Amino acid sequence: MSATVLSSADEKSPVYFWREYDHPYGFLSQWYDCAFEHEGISYRSAEMWMMVQKAKLFGDEKIAQQMVEAPSPKEHKALGRKVKGFERAKWDEHKSRIVEEGNWWKFTNSKEKEQLRKLLLETGDRELVEASPFDRIWGVGFGANDAGENRERWGENLLGKALMRVRDRLREQG
């Protein structure tokens, strides 16, 4: 992925992303393949981080271990739905911090950290928007083609907000 010259209008428009293989912003996806280690665990994506931390938050070490052994984000997500002792209020209290922390490690400790950091910082001050038509919590509930004209009906975009906080932290770090 290389940087492109943007017009001033583009510099202010949101960055829409969704799937890990979408060009040029797929690297923002939770499912983007980027290995990093933390506290002796090898994570393959920010999605894996989120699901393992979810299992640990609720004390489900069995599911957490299954996630560590599972090969794909799809399987991590499916296992995340099986976490025993799950409480919505507790998850809501911790989920944004967990996702921000996982993305921090993705952009500062992965094998691709220099490239990923550069790409994230190249988004400037643009709003980062997960344009998933299926997710109104982590995304906005609209695809990239429909999101702009439906802004007043957007979901929470928690992933986009977490990524913007990571970007701010990277800038502060220098």
C-alpha positions, -999 to +999 in steps of 0.1 A: +000+000+000+013+034-009+002+069+000-018+087-026-022+125-031-055+136-018-075+167-027-085+190+001-120+176+000-106+141+004-085+152+033-117+160+052-138+131+041-142+100+063-121+070+058-145+041+053-132+006+059-147-028+067-131-060+055-094-069+060-089-074+022-105-041+011-080-017-005-066+007+006-079+007+042-083-030+050-054-027+075-079-010+099-101-041+101-101-061+133-096-092+110-065-079+093-037-105+096-009-089+117+009-111+142+019-096+176+028-110+210+017-099+244+024-116+277+034-148+260+005-151+237+009-149+199-021-130+185-028-131+147-053-102+146-069-075+168-101-096+166-083-125+182-070-101+209-105-088+216-121-123+219-093-137+241-096-106+264-134-111+264-130-147+276-105-137+302-127-108+314-154-134+323-129-160+336-135-185+308-099-198+304-111-229+285-126-208+257-096-184+258-073-213+252-095-226+223-092-191+208-054-192+211-054-224+191-080-214+165-066-203+132-090-176+120-108-144+131-140-161+120-134-189+145-123-164+172-156-145+168-176-177+170-159-188+201-164-153+216-202-160+214-196-191+236-179-173+266-194-186+298-206-161+324-210-133+299-227-102+313-237-074+288-233-046+313-198-057+322-188-062+286-201-027+277-180-013+305-148-028+292-151-035+254-139-001+241-108-002+262-101-038+252-104-030+215-083+002+218-056-018+237-055-046+211-052-020+183-024-003+202-005-036+202-013-041+165+002-007+156+031-008+180+042-044+185+033-063+153+058-075+127+043-049+104+043-021+130+063+005+110+042+001+079+009+000+098+018+030+119+027+050+088-006+041+071-026+049+102-009+083+106-014+090+069-051+092+075-044+125+091-074+139+111-100+121+089-128+103+108-122+066+107-155+047+100-161+010+101-186+008+072-201-025+080-237-027+069-243-054+095-228-039+127-242-008+144-221-011+175-185-015+162-195+001+129-221+025+116-246+000+101-241+012+065-217+002+038-193+028+024-215+037-005-245+045+018-228+058+050-223+094+040-259+101+031-272+083+062-249+099+088-278+109+111-288+072+113-253+058+121-246+033+147-219+038+174-187+033+153-168+021+184-140+005+163-135+037+143-134+058+176-109+033+192-086+036+161-087+074+162-077+072+199-048+049+189-038+073+161-038+102+186-016+082+210+008+074+182+011+111+173+017+121+210+044+094+212+061+110+182 
